């Protein structure tokens, strides 16, 4: 637990993820507990955590594509991405929330995950120019649009469009945005990209 990789703020807790477990700081009684493979987690290699405020659940993403959902001190595992036939890295880099879905940024695209059903809705793959593979490092939203940070600039799409088709995305990949964009964020109706 010496190296915290990701932090999430819950209703009453602050979660800090190391590669092999999660520290939980209770803001009311100031206690610290831990969650690991001995008491609920399905594995090690945690890559990102995010708290779904509306449903009071913590999503725990792994480098191998595994996903745990912690709610009411119970861990539910979703391993369909881990055991899928996708070749190459299945790492989940980021989790963004919008509406009833979590958008999992992965090394092969975006996985849209239904937060109520705890199931896969769809996967947007091969979003690069001409339908080539593209690493997705993060997402942000503004109204009905999604913006994604990728290994080759920023892509923007309307959530009402068919985003399975790489032609549906607007590309911002010239000038300063020509290379990898580490993350994107929305603030005061503007989109910011970290390069």
Residue pairs with C-beta under 8 A, 6 or more apart in sequence:
1 16
1 18
1 21
1 23
1 34
2 18
3 18
3 19
4 16
4 17
4 18
4 23
5 17
5 18
5 19
5 46
5 47
5 48
6 16
6 17
6 46
6 47
6 48
6 49
6 50
7 14
7 15
7 16
7 17
7 49
8 14
8 15
8 17
8 49
8 50
8 51
8 58
9 15
9 51
10 51
10 53
10 56
10 58
11 53
11 56
12 26
12 27
12 28
13 24
13 25
13 26
13 27
14 24
14 25
14 27
15 22
15 23
15 24
15 25
15 49
15 51
15 58
16 22
16 23
16 25
17 23
17 46
17 48
17 49
17 60
18 46
19 44
19 45
19 46
20 36
20 37
20 44
20 45
20 46
21 34
21 35
21 36
21 37
21 41
21 44
21 46
22 34
22 35
22 36
22 41
22 46
22 49
22 58
22 60
23 32
23 33
23 34
24 32
24 33
24 34
24 35
25 31
25 32
26 32
26 33
35 41
35 70
35 75
37 43
37 44
40 68
40 70
40 74
40 75
41 60
41 68
41 75
42 62
42 66
42 68
42 75
42 77
42 79
43 62
43 64
43 66
44 62
45 62
45 63
45 64
45 66
46 60
46 61
46 62
46 63
47 61
47 62
47 63
47 91
47 92
47 93
48 61
48 92
48 93
48 94
48 95
49 58
49 59
49 60
49 61
49 95
50 58
50 59
50 61
50 94
50 95
50 96
50 97
50 102
51 57
51 58
51 59
52 58
52 59
52 97
52 102
52 115
54 97
54 115
55 71
55 115
55 116
56 71
56 72
57 69
57 70
57 71
57 115
58 69
58 70
58 71
59 67
59 68
59 69
59 70
59 95
59 102
60 67
60 68
60 69
60 70
61 67
61 92
61 93
61 95
61 104
62 68
62 82
62 91
62 92
63 89
63 90
63 91
63 92
64 82
64 90
64 91
65 79
65 81
65 82
65 84
65 86
65 90
65 91
65 92
65 106
66 77
66 78
66 79
66 81
66 82
67 77
67 78
67 79
67 81
67 82
67 92
67 104
67 113
68 75
68 76
68 77
68 78
69 75
69 76
69 77
69 78
69 118
76 118
78 113
78 118
78 119
80 120
81 90
81 92
81 104
81 106
81 111
81 120
82 90
84 90
86 108
88 107
88 108
88 133
89 106
89 107
89 108
90 106
90 107
90 108
91 106
91 107
92 104
92 105
92 106
92 111
93 105
93 106
93 107
93 135
93 136
93 137
93 138
94 104
94 105
94 136
94 137
94 138
94 139
94 183
95 102
95 103
95 104
95 105
96 102
96 103
96 105
96 138
96 139
96 140
96 141
97 103
97 115
98 141
98 146
98 159
100 114
100 115
100 116
101 112
101 113
101 114
101 115
101 121
102 112
102 113
102 115
103 110
103 111
103 112
103 113
103 139
103 146
104 110
104 111
104 112
104 113
105 136
105 137
105 138
105 139
105 148
105 149
106 135
106 136
107 135
107 136
108 125
108 133
108 135
109 123
109 124
109 125
109 126
109 127
109 133
109 134
109 136
110 123
110 124
110 127
110 136
110 139
110 148
110 163
111 120
111 122
111 123
111 124
112 120
112 121
112 122
112 123
112 124
113 119
113 120
113 121
114 120
114 121
122 164
124 163
124 164
125 133
126 132
126 133
126 134
126 166
127 134
127 136
127 148
127 150
127 155
127 166
127 169
128 134
128 150
128 152
128 166
129 166
129 171
130 166
131 166
134 150
134 151
134 152
135 150
135 151
136 148
136 149
136 150
137 148
137 149
137 150
137 151
137 180
137 181
137 182
137 183
138 148
138 149
138 182
138 183
138 184
139 146
139 147
139 148
139 149
139 184
140 146
140 147
140 184
140 185
140 186
140 191
141 147
141 186
142 186
142 189
142 191
144 158
144 159
144 160
145 156
145 157
145 158
145 159
146 156
146 157
146 159
146 163
147 154
147 155
147 156
147 184
147 186
147 191
148 154
148 155
148 156
148 157
148 184
149 181
149 182
149 183
149 184
149 193
149 194
150 180
150 181
151 180
152 173
152 178
152 179
152 180
153 171
153 172
153 173
153 174
153 177
153 178
153 179
153 181
154 171
154 172
154 173
154 177
154 181
154 184
154 191
154 193
155 169
155 170
155 171
155 172
156 169
156 170
156 172
156 191
157 163
157 168
157 169
157 170
158 168
161 168
162 168
163 169
172 193
176 195
177 193
177 195
179 195
180 195
181 193
181 194
181 195
182 194
182 195
183 193
183 194
184 191
184 192
184 193
184 194
185 191
185 192
185 194
186 192
